[in-house]
Amino acid sequence: MSSLIFPSALRLTANDGSRPMIRFECLGSGGTGTSSLIYLPAPEGIQFRDSAAYNDTELGFRGAQIANAAGALSGNGGSMLDGLKNIVGSIPTSMRGIIGAASNILPMDDATRTAVGVGTGTTLNKNIVSEFTQVGTRTFTFEFLLVPKSESEATIIKDIVKTFRENLYPSGDSYQLKYPPKWKVQFVTQPNDQPNGSSDIGYLPKIYEETFLTDFESSYNSLGNIWRTNSAPLDTTISVTFQESKALTKEDIKKL
């Protein structure tokens, strides 16, 4: 398995585990890529964002009763007797409340329902609750400023850019495209060319073991319009964005 390490001194300074770095492994199981490893110094501003999506959902009168009963039957709201008490206790006791509730339950047009509500001075509680809908796939973006100190390091940078770019794209023809290869991204303390051979940084959360490279940007000579004698740029800035291949569950997070 080929390995690209920048800067070259990264391997030397990391022998004692004192230099945190980020490890990109192109799994190469499908699409265009062949397995490759890239090691770069751990970037600044490492960010993890975990989020869940909720919607405001209108249960209405009947929906609220069903939710209460379902909660009781599932063990979340107590016994079945408690559920029945909740249902009975929430029924309007005054005639005004009964009429107001009926105006929202019975088949009436909007104008009639509104008229009944205005006349009784009541409106049915819409019972709006937060409904959990999903968790999304997490994305991670890393940016690096790469300044070579030698011609060999300039070549390594060129190969790093080529590896990222080529393995973002699918292979295929006019009829069918194969998925690009997946990537494994780790924060480690030592480079190791063997899969899963590096030491993870225990103080950082982990990224799911399979991600897709969704975005790659490269720009050159941001520090000035100066070129090396072999026509290599003075500096190269790259930005990579990865998206986990699936939305995670609590069980997945605990395993990371």
C-alpha positions in Angstrom: 0.0 0.0 0.0 1.5 3.3 -1.0 1.9 6.1 1.5 2.2 9.8 1.0 3.4 11.8 4.0 3.8 15.6 4.1 5.9 17.1 5.4 8.6 14.5 5.2 9.7 15.2 8.7 6.2 14.2 10.0 7.3 10.6 10.2 10.4 11.5 12.2 8.7 13.8 14.7 5.9 11.4 15.2 8.0 8.4 16.3 7.4 9.3 19.9 3.7 9.9 19.3 4.1 13.7 20.0 2.8 15.0 16.7 -1.0 14.6 16.0 -1.8 14.0 12.4 -4.7 13.1 10.2 -4.7 9.9 8.2 -6.7 9.5 5.0 -7.1 6.0 3.6 -8.6 5.5 0.2 -10.2 2.1 0.5 -10.4 1.6 -3.2 -13.0 -1.2 -3.1 -14.9 0.3 -6.0 -14.8 3.0 -8.6 -11.5 4.4 -9.7 -9.2 4.4 -6.8 -6.4 2.1 -5.7 -5.7 1.9 -2.0 -3.5 4.8 -0.8 -2.6 6.4 2.5 -2.1 10.1 3.0 -0.7 11.7 6.2 -0.9 15.4 6.9 -0.4 17.4 10.2 -3.6 17.7 12.2 -5.4 20.8 10.9 -6.5 23.8 13.0 -10.1 24.2 14.1 -11.2 20.5 14.0 -15.0 20.6 14.3 -17.6 17.9 14.9 -21.3 18.7 14.5 -24.0 16.3 15.7 -27.6 17.2 14.9 -31.0 15.7 14.8 -34.1 16.9 13.0 -37.5 17.6 14.6 -40.8 18.9 13.1 -43.7 20.6 14.7 -46.6 18.1 14.3 -50.2 18.9 15.0 -51.8 15.9 16.7 -55.3 17.5 17.2 -57.8 16.2 19.8 -58.0 12.6 18.7 -54.3 12.3 18.0 -53.5 13.5 21.5 -55.7 10.8 23.0 -54.2 8.1 20.8 -50.7 9.3 21.8 -51.5 9.2 25.5 -52.9 5.7 25.2 -50.0 4.5 23.1 -47.6 5.9 25.6 -49.3 4.1 28.4 -49.5 0.8 26.5 -45.8 1.0 25.5 -44.8 1.5 29.2 -43.6 5.1 28.7 -46.6 6.6 30.3 -47.4 4.2 33.2 -50.0 1.5 33.3 -52.9 1.0 30.9 -55.2 2.3 33.7 -53.2 5.5 33.9 -53.6 5.8 30.2 -57.4 5.5 30.5 -57.4 8.0 33.2 -55.5 10.5 31.1 -58.0 10.0 28.2 -61.0 10.5 30.5 -59.5 13.4 32.4 -58.7 15.3 29.2 -62.3 15.3 27.9 -63.9 18.7 28.2 -66.4 18.8 31.1 -68.3 21.9 30.3 -70.9 22.1 27.6 -69.0 24.9 26.0 -65.9 22.8 25.8 -67.9 19.9 24.4 -69.4 22.0 21.7 -66.0 23.5 20.9 -64.4 20.1 20.7 -67.2 18.8 18.5 -66.8 21.7 16.1 -63.3 20.5 15.4 -64.1 16.8 15.3 -67.4 16.6 13.4 -67.4 16.9 9.7 -68.1 20.7 9.3 -66.9 23.1 6.7 -64.3 25.7 7.9 -66.9 28.6 8.0 -69.2 26.6 10.3 -66.4 25.4 12.5 -65.2 29.0 12.9 -68.7 30.2 13.7 -69.1 27.6 16.4 -65.7 28.5 17.9 -66.5 32.2 17.9 -69.9 31.6 19.4 -68.6 29.4 22.2 -65.4 31.4 22.7 -63.3 28.3 22.5 -61.0 26.6 20.1 -59.6 23.1 20.2 -56.0 22.7 21.4 -54.1 21.7 18.4 -51.7 19.7 20.6 -48.5 20.6 18.7 -45.6 18.5 19.6 -42.0 18.0 18.5 -41.7 15.0 16.3 -38.3 13.4 15.8 -37.8 12.7 12.1 -34.1 11.8 11.5 -30.5 12.4 12.0 -28.5 13.4 8.9 -25.1 12.2 7.7 -22.2 14.2 9.1 -19.8 16.1 7.0 -16.2 17.2 7.8 -14.1 19.8 6.0 -10.3 20.1 6.4 -8.0 22.7 4.9 -4.2 22.6 4.6 -1.5 25.0 3.5 1.3 22.9 2.0 4.7 24.6 1.5 7.4 22.3 0.2 11.0 22.7 1.4 12.5 20.6 -1.4 11.7 19.2 -4.9 10.8 15.8 -3.4 8.2 17.4 -1.1 6.8 19.3 -4.1 6.4 16.0 -5.8 4.6 14.6 -2.8 2.2 17.5 -2.8 1.4 16.9 -6.5 0.7 13.2 -5.8 -1.5 14.1 -2.8 -3.6 16.5 -5.0 -3.8 13.8 -7.7 -4.9 11.1 -5.3 -7.7 13.2 -3.8 -8.9 14.4 -7.2 -8.9 11.1 -9.0 -10.7 9.3 -6.1 -13.5 11.8 -6.0 -14.8 10.8 -9.4 -16.7 7.7 -10.5 -15.6 5.3 -13.2 -17.9 4.1 -15.9 -19.2 4.8 -19.3 -22.3 6.4 -21.0 -24.5 3.7 -19.5 -23.4 3.2 -16.0 -21.3 4.8 -13.3 -19.6 3.0 -10.4 -19.5 4.6 -7.0 -16.2 6.4 -6.2 -14.1 4.6 -3.5 -14.8 5.2 0.1 -12.4 6.7 2.5 -11.4 6.2 6.2 -10.4 9.3 8.1 -8.6 9.1 11.4 -6.8 11.4 13.8 -3.6 9.5 14.8 -0.3 10.0 16.6 1.9 7.8 14.4 1.9 6.9 10.7 1.5 3.3 9.9 1.2 1.9 6.4 -1.0 -1.0 7.6 -4.8 -0.7 7.7 -6.0 0.2 11.2 -2.4 0.2 12.3 -2.2 3.8 13.6 -2.8 4.9 17.1 -6.0 7.0 17.4 -6.1 10.2 19.4 -8.3 9.3 22.3 -9.2 12.9 23.1 -11.1 13.5 19.8 -14.4 12.0 18.7 -14.0 9.6 15.8 -15.4 9.7 12.2 -17.3 6.7 11.0 -15.1 4.2 9.2 -16.6 4.8 5.7 -17.0 8.2 4.2 -17.2 9.6 0.7 -15.0 12.5 -0.6 -17.6 15.0 -1.7 -15.6 18.1 -2.4 -12.0 18.9 -3.2 -10.4 22.3 -3.9 -6.8 23.2 -4.6 -5.3 26.6 -5.1 -1.7 27.7 -5.7 0.7 30.4 -4.8 -1.5 32.1 -2.2 1.6 33.5 -0.5 3.0 35.2 -3.7 3.6 34.8 -7.4 6.8 32.8 -6.9 7.7 29.5 -8.5 10.4 26.9 -7.7 13.1 26.3 -10.3 11.4 23.1 -11.4 8.2 25.1 -12.1 6.5 23.8 -8.9 4.3 26.4 -7.1 5.6 27.9 -3.9 2.6 26.8 -1.9 -0.5 24.7 -2.4 -3.7 25.1 -0.4 -6.1 22.1 -0.4 -9.6 21.7 1.1 -11.3 18.3 1.4 -14.8 17.5 2.5 -16.0 14.1 3.5 -19.5 12.8 4.2 -20.1 9.7 6.3 -21.7 6.9 4.3 -24.7 6.6 6.6 -26.7 8.4 9.3 -25.5 7.1 12.7 -27.4 5.8 15.7 -26.5 5.9 19.4 -25.1 2.4 19.1 -22.8 3.5 16.3 -21.5 6.5 18.3 -20.8 4.3 21.3 -18.6 2.0 19.1 -16.6 4.8 17.7 
